[in-house]
């Protein structure tokens, strides 16, 4: 007589995928680390500058513990808080846009600056200023959006028509050529108009100081673009299978490509209209996100936005603390970090997979 203990168990068993569990834990750890790093960077941005303010005084200013006419409260609330929020917004836009562009092109060496999209937005803004006298940010944004979209379309088409080289290299070459052409057009326009030249020199270096109005005018476009970008990760994963594979899974490839590209252009246009062209944030942010979380774009896109926001806030704080007279604009600081990073990535035999 067989023992009941010898009978096979009929209780349901749940198999745990150790790889998925590790990825979930890793994603949770990375999320916590990025959140803490961004919080620390925000506190540093509010506390450090030409006048250093103690963290407890910063907290008191934010929570209403200081009188409205207190000098430290004015510095924190009227000057540094809008600047910090703008850095977070622009960095998140550029980081998310970089991740989307790299996924669409399957090229780990592109972002809005390298493809000329940001300079296309800048060129359209200059044309609007010179020909139409446009100066308000809300109207400027629409010209930046059109310029960015046209530039992206031209670069993409030129790269597709280029033969004799790989698509990845063709995109970079076409982007560089388009950037050179647009820079020449911009210079031709501004040398003939002193007022536009003065405004462009102030805007083109990419700076956050004195741009509080940009936050007020452009945050709806940035937030809308970021929300849609966070929802595109699954579709970007499907597109990574190739157009035939994505179509076989029931995805409308052409429409999905247009939506994803449109969101990336929208984010670049909002960032450029707000603070001017800022290079390499999308490139570094997207690579950092993939190094931390792998290739799953459902996690990479939000992580790239967070990394881009963190990078821009840190670069802004570093520009204020550089010894010497005055501060260094954030666009210059990101170029100092991003240029070596781009060279190292271009020379690497093992680029992070897209």
BATORVO-305477 format. One record per residue (C-alpha): residue in one letter; y, z, x. Coordinates in Angstrom, 3 decimals. Layout:
<sites>
(A; (Y; Z; X));
...
</sites>
This chain:
<sites>
(X; (0.000; 0.000; 0.000));
(X; (3.173; -1.092; 1.587));
(X; (5.965; 1.330; 1.992));
(X; (9.158; 0.894; 0.115));
(X; (10.878; 1.163; 3.463));
(X; (9.110; -1.982; 4.601));
(X; (10.493; -4.051; 1.732));
(X; (13.253; -6.474; 2.623));
(X; (16.709; -5.293; 1.674));
(X; (18.309; -7.145; -1.211));
(X; (21.765; -5.608; -0.697));
(X; (24.443; -8.234; -0.003));
(X; (25.649; -8.401; 3.579));
(X; (29.061; -9.500; 4.663));
(X; (29.244; -11.418; 7.914));
(X; (32.320; -10.709; 9.940));
(X; (33.613; -13.561; 12.063));
(X; (34.562; -11.829; 15.345));
(X; (36.813; -14.726; 16.390));
(X; (38.807; -14.594; 13.163));
(X; (39.036; -10.805; 13.422));
(X; (40.375; -11.035; 16.973));
(X; (42.932; -13.632; 15.910));
(X; (44.068; -11.457; 13.019));
(X; (44.474; -8.428; 15.273));
(X; (46.286; -10.508; 17.868));
(X; (48.639; -11.951; 15.253));
(X; (49.414; -8.442; 13.978));
(X; (50.118; -7.178; 17.511));
(X; (52.333; -10.180; 18.309));
(X; (54.240; -9.696; 15.036));
(X; (54.926; -6.042; 15.831));
(X; (55.950; -6.812; 19.418));
(X; (58.314; -9.610; 18.348));
(X; (59.843; -7.415; 15.628));
(X; (60.457; -4.581; 18.099));
(X; (61.861; -6.986; 20.706));
(X; (64.228; -8.582; 18.187));
(X; (65.377; -5.170; 16.966));
(X; (66.056; -4.057; 20.549));
(X; (67.926; -7.302; 21.267));
(X; (70.049; -6.855; 18.140));
(X; (70.984; -3.307; 19.150));
(X; (71.869; -4.541; 22.641));
(X; (73.957; -7.351; 21.162));
(X; (75.897; -4.891; 19.017));
(X; (76.323; -2.343; 21.800));
(X; (76.964; -4.341; 24.988));
(X; (79.885; -6.501; 26.001));
(X; (83.380; -6.162; 27.416));
(X; (83.395; -2.741; 25.739));
(X; (80.089; -0.885; 25.775));
(X; (79.359; 1.163; 22.662));
(X; (76.672; 3.838; 22.482));
(X; (73.717; 3.047; 20.175));
(X; (74.402; 6.090; 17.976));
(X; (77.969; 4.899; 17.483));
(X; (76.628; 1.444; 16.557));
(X; (74.359; 3.020; 13.945));
(X; (77.249; 5.090; 12.620));
(X; (79.400; 1.968; 12.303));
(X; (76.649; 0.124; 10.434));
(X; (75.938; 2.998; 8.048));
(X; (79.567; 3.813; 7.273));
(X; (79.689; 6.896; 9.456));
(X; (82.911; 5.722; 11.103));
(X; (86.264; 5.117; 9.433));
(X; (86.983; 1.464; 8.699));
(X; (89.968; 1.492; 11.038));
(X; (88.012; 3.024; 13.937));
(X; (88.164; 0.657; 16.921));
(X; (84.411; 0.768; 17.590));
(X; (83.682; 0.063; 13.917));
(X; (85.981; -2.970; 14.011));
(X; (84.286; -4.288; 17.167));
(X; (80.776; -3.835; 15.756));
(X; (81.347; -5.017; 12.183));
(X; (84.019; -7.674; 12.558));
(X; (83.092; -9.207; 15.922));
(X; (79.580; -8.466; 17.116));
(X; (77.617; -8.298; 13.865));
(X; (78.551; -11.819; 12.664));
(X; (77.932; -13.125; 16.173));
(X; (74.491; -11.511; 16.321));
(X; (73.482; -12.735; 12.871));
(X; (74.621; -16.241; 13.802));
(X; (72.533; -16.112; 16.988));
(X; (69.490; -15.053; 14.972));
(X; (70.031; -17.837; 12.444));
(X; (70.629; -20.610; 14.970));
(X; (67.803; -19.492; 17.261));
(X; (65.347; -19.335; 14.348));
(X; (66.397; -22.808; 13.182));
(X; (65.955; -24.345; 16.623));
(X; (62.657; -22.565; 17.289));
(X; (61.104; -23.646; 13.997));
(X; (62.444; -27.190; 14.385));
(X; (60.964; -27.406; 17.884));
(X; (57.525; -26.348; 16.665));
(X; (57.596; -28.884; 13.821));
(X; (58.795; -31.733; 16.051));
(X; (56.133; -31.035; 18.656));
(X; (53.456; -30.944; 15.951));
(X; (54.610; -34.211; 14.356));
(X; (54.913; -36.096; 17.644));
(X; (51.966; -34.340; 19.328));
(X; (54.197; -34.058; 22.338));
(X; (54.707; -30.596; 23.872));
(X; (57.817; -31.730; 25.757));
(X; (60.152; -32.428; 22.850));
(X; (62.690; -30.543; 20.820));
(X; (65.897; -31.455; 19.057));
(X; (67.894; -31.572; 22.277));
(X; (65.434; -33.640; 24.295));
(X; (64.986; -36.201; 21.519));
(X; (68.760; -36.565; 21.197));
(X; (68.814; -35.237; 17.627));
(X; (71.356; -32.530; 18.418));
(X; (73.606; -34.971; 20.270));
(X; (73.285; -37.372; 17.341));
(X; (74.586; -34.628; 15.072));
(X; (77.409; -33.946; 17.528));
(X; (78.349; -37.627; 17.697));
(X; (78.528; -37.855; 13.913));
(X; (80.751; -34.767; 13.816));
(X; (83.124; -36.286; 16.379));
(X; (83.257; -39.542; 14.420));
(X; (84.132; -37.576; 11.288));
(X; (86.902; -35.728; 13.118));
(X; (88.401; -38.825; 14.741));
(X; (88.125; -41.279; 11.850));
(X; (88.433; -39.009; 8.810));
(X; (90.146; -35.874; 10.114));
(X; (87.245; -33.662; 8.979));
(X; (87.364; -30.121; 10.399));
(X; (85.877; -27.774; 7.783));
(X; (82.321; -26.648; 8.472));
(X; (80.860; -27.432; 5.060));
(X; (81.812; -31.105; 5.327));
(X; (80.981; -31.226; 9.020));
(X; (77.421; -30.173; 8.230));
(X; (76.747; -33.256; 6.123));
(X; (77.917; -35.566; 8.891));
(X; (75.778; -33.628; 11.369));
(X; (72.784; -34.028; 9.058));
(X; (73.256; -37.795; 8.762));
(X; (73.765; -38.181; 12.500));
(X; (70.672; -36.134; 13.311));
(X; (68.525; -38.068; 10.818));
(X; (69.647; -41.479; 12.072));
(X; (69.070; -40.487; 15.693));
(X; (65.594; -39.143; 14.941));
(X; (64.686; -42.351; 13.105));
(X; (65.963; -44.598; 15.911));
(X; (64.205; -42.637; 18.665));
(X; (60.935; -42.520; 16.707));
(X; (61.048; -46.255; 15.983));
(X; (61.939; -47.170; 19.560));
(X; (59.096; -45.028; 20.915));
(X; (56.597; -46.620; 18.507));
(X; (57.687; -50.094; 19.639));
(X; (57.467; -49.223; 23.340));
(X; (54.368; -50.599; 25.058));
(X; (52.898; -49.925; 28.464));
(X; (53.340; -46.147; 28.406));
(X; (51.905; -43.203; 26.516));
(X; (53.564; -42.236; 23.188));
(X; (54.439; -38.789; 24.557));
(X; (56.293; -40.191; 27.555));
(X; (57.856; -42.939; 25.427));
(X; (59.425; -40.343; 23.113));
(X; (60.979; -38.460; 26.031));
(X; (62.291; -41.674; 27.631));
(X; (63.735; -42.984; 24.369));
(X; (65.266; -39.593; 23.621));
(X; (66.905; -39.474; 27.050));
(X; (68.247; -43.018; 26.651));
(X; (69.625; -42.247; 23.193));
(X; (71.244; -39.052; 24.492));
(X; (72.978; -40.990; 27.270));
(X; (74.246; -43.590; 24.793));
(X; (75.512; -40.970; 22.349));
(X; (77.204; -39.005; 25.136));
(X; (79.028; -42.176; 26.191));
(X; (80.168; -42.812; 22.601));
(X; (81.399; -39.238; 22.257));
(X; (83.348; -39.436; 25.522));
(X; (84.895; -42.741; 24.475));
(X; (86.083; -41.185; 21.225));
(X; (87.489; -37.935; 22.532));
(X; (89.466; -39.339; 25.475));
(X; (91.751; -41.127; 23.002));
(X; (92.511; -38.067; 20.870));
(X; (93.873; -34.871; 22.425));
(X; (93.287; -32.667; 19.393));
(X; (89.689; -33.826; 19.002));
(X; (89.132; -33.477; 22.737));
(X; (90.331; -29.863; 22.673));
(X; (88.175; -29.002; 19.674));
(X; (85.126; -30.774; 21.103));
(X; (85.398; -29.024; 24.473));
(X; (85.446; -25.699; 22.645));
(X; (82.515; -26.678; 20.425));
(X; (80.216; -28.676; 22.708));
(X; (79.451; -25.864; 25.185));
(X; (77.475; -24.077; 22.499));
(X; (78.997; -20.671; 21.934));
(X; (78.777; -17.930; 19.335));
(X; (82.089; -16.194; 19.865));
(X; (84.558; -16.794; 17.066));
(X; (82.063; -18.676; 14.881));
(X; (81.738; -16.154; 12.057));
(X; (82.903; -18.753; 9.536));
(X; (79.901; -20.902; 10.448));
(X; (77.582; -18.134; 9.304));
(X; (79.334; -17.908; 5.944));
(X; (79.374; -21.661; 5.356));
(X; (75.989; -22.749; 6.680));
(X; (73.533; -19.919; 6.023));
(X; (72.280; -21.435; 2.710));
(X; (71.198; -24.624; 4.503));
(X; (69.567; -22.684; 7.337));
(X; (67.725; -20.286; 5.037));
(X; (66.497; -23.102; 2.793));
(X; (65.227; -25.039; 5.800));
(X; (63.503; -22.003; 7.285));
(X; (61.798; -21.083; 4.012));
(X; (60.393; -24.602; 3.617));
(X; (59.407; -24.697; 7.310));
(X; (57.342; -21.521; 6.910));
(X; (55.437; -23.198; 4.068));
(X; (54.588; -26.327; 6.070));
(X; (52.130; -24.794; 8.539));
(X; (49.031; -25.687; 6.542));
(X; (50.080; -29.304; 6.084));
(X; (50.964; -29.592; 9.758));
(X; (47.473; -28.350; 10.599));
(X; (46.008; -31.106; 8.430));
(X; (48.237; -33.737; 10.050));
(X; (46.912; -32.589; 13.423));
(X; (43.541; -34.060; 12.381));
(X; (45.103; -37.525; 12.479));
(X; (46.462; -39.708; 9.724));
(X; (43.019; -40.937; 8.668));
(X; (41.574; -37.435; 8.564));
(X; (44.556; -36.075; 6.638));
(X; (44.376; -38.910; 4.119));
(X; (40.658; -38.264; 3.700));
(X; (41.469; -34.686; 2.692));
(X; (43.781; -35.933; -0.046));
(X; (47.110; -35.478; 1.743));
(X; (49.879; -37.998; 1.136));
(X; (50.498; -38.609; 4.827));
(X; (53.708; -40.614; 4.548));
(X; (55.395; -38.165; 2.194));
(X; (54.245; -35.169; 4.243));
(X; (55.584; -36.717; 7.442));
(X; (58.946; -37.410; 5.798));
(X; (59.215; -33.873; 4.410));
(X; (58.316; -32.232; 7.718));
(X; (60.666; -34.477; 9.689));
(X; (63.421; -33.902; 7.128));
(X; (63.092; -30.131; 7.442));
(X; (63.228; -30.317; 11.249));
(X; (66.344; -32.510; 11.103));
(X; (67.957; -30.174; 8.554));
(X; (67.404; -27.178; 10.835));
(X; (68.792; -29.000; 13.880));
(X; (71.823; -30.187; 11.922));
(X; (72.623; -26.701; 10.612));
(X; (72.332; -25.179; 14.085));
(X; (74.413; -27.902; 15.738));
(X; (77.132; -27.869; 13.098));
(X; (77.381; -24.087; 13.446));
(X; (77.660; -23.621; 17.212));
(X; (77.407; -27.008; 18.876));
(X; (74.464; -28.501; 20.794));
(X; (72.200; -25.853; 22.362));
(X; (69.290; -27.204; 24.343));
(X; (65.782; -25.982; 25.150));
(X; (65.594; -23.175; 22.567));
(X; (63.156; -25.167; 20.435));
(X; (61.104; -26.184; 23.469));
(X; (60.743; -22.673; 24.895));
(X; (60.360; -20.995; 21.504));
(X; (57.540; -23.306; 20.381));
(X; (55.652; -22.982; 23.660));
(X; (55.997; -19.213; 23.666));
(X; (54.632; -19.071; 20.117));
(X; (51.591; -21.190; 20.986));
(X; (50.910; -19.182; 24.127));
(X; (50.919; -16.014; 22.024));
(X; (49.049; -17.213; 18.936));
(X; (47.163; -20.419; 19.685));
(X; (47.419; -23.716; 17.834));
(X; (47.373; -22.609; 14.177));
(X; (50.735; -23.851; 12.920));
(X; (50.704; -21.459; 9.965));
(X; (51.360; -18.773; 12.561));
(X; (53.079; -20.837; 15.242));
(X; (56.048; -21.991; 13.123));
(X; (57.217; -18.478; 12.087));
(X; (56.490; -17.157; 15.582));
(X; (58.520; -20.021; 17.104));
(X; (61.419; -19.137; 14.799));
(X; (61.204; -15.501; 15.926));
(X; (60.959; -16.475; 19.606));
(X; (63.930; -18.818; 19.269));
(X; (66.017; -16.099; 17.606));
(X; (65.035; -13.601; 20.308));
(X; (65.811; -16.060; 23.106));
(X; (69.271; -16.899; 21.784));
(X; (70.282; -13.266; 21.211));
(X; (69.084; -12.275; 24.698));
(X; (70.855; -15.271; 26.256));
(X; (74.076; -14.316; 24.469));
(X; (73.880; -10.727; 25.693));
(X; (73.108; -11.887; 29.237));
(X; (76.121; -14.222; 29.160));
(X; (78.388; -11.297; 28.321));
(X; (77.048; -9.148; 31.152));
(X; (77.280; -11.699; 33.973));
(X; (79.683; -10.361; 36.622));
(X; (83.027; -12.087; 36.855));
(X; (85.952; -12.899; 34.598));
(X; (85.022; -13.569; 30.998));
(X; (81.613; -14.437; 29.615));
(X; (79.313; -17.428; 29.943));
(X; (78.664; -19.400; 26.758));
(X; (75.184; -19.142; 25.298));
(X; (74.569; -22.893; 25.592));
(X; (74.993; -22.642; 29.352));
(X; (72.693; -19.626; 29.561));
(X; (69.896; -21.349; 27.623));
(X; (70.235; -24.409; 29.866));
(X; (69.846; -22.204; 32.951));
(X; (66.565; -20.885; 31.534));
(X; (65.348; -24.004; 29.750));
(X; (65.807; -26.597; 32.493));
(X; (63.360; -24.964; 34.943));
(X; (60.968; -24.295; 32.066));
(X; (61.047; -27.979; 31.075));
(X; (60.395; -29.096; 34.666));
(X; (57.457; -26.704; 35.007));
(X; (55.982; -27.859; 31.710));
(X; (56.412; -31.524; 32.623));
(X; (54.641; -30.972; 35.968));
(X; (51.847; -28.893; 34.521));
(X; (48.433; -30.489; 34.175));
(X; (47.521; -28.058; 31.425));
(X; (50.228; -28.185; 28.802));
(X; (49.729; -25.919; 25.851));
(X; (47.869; -28.020; 23.297));
(X; (49.754; -29.247; 20.241));
</sites>
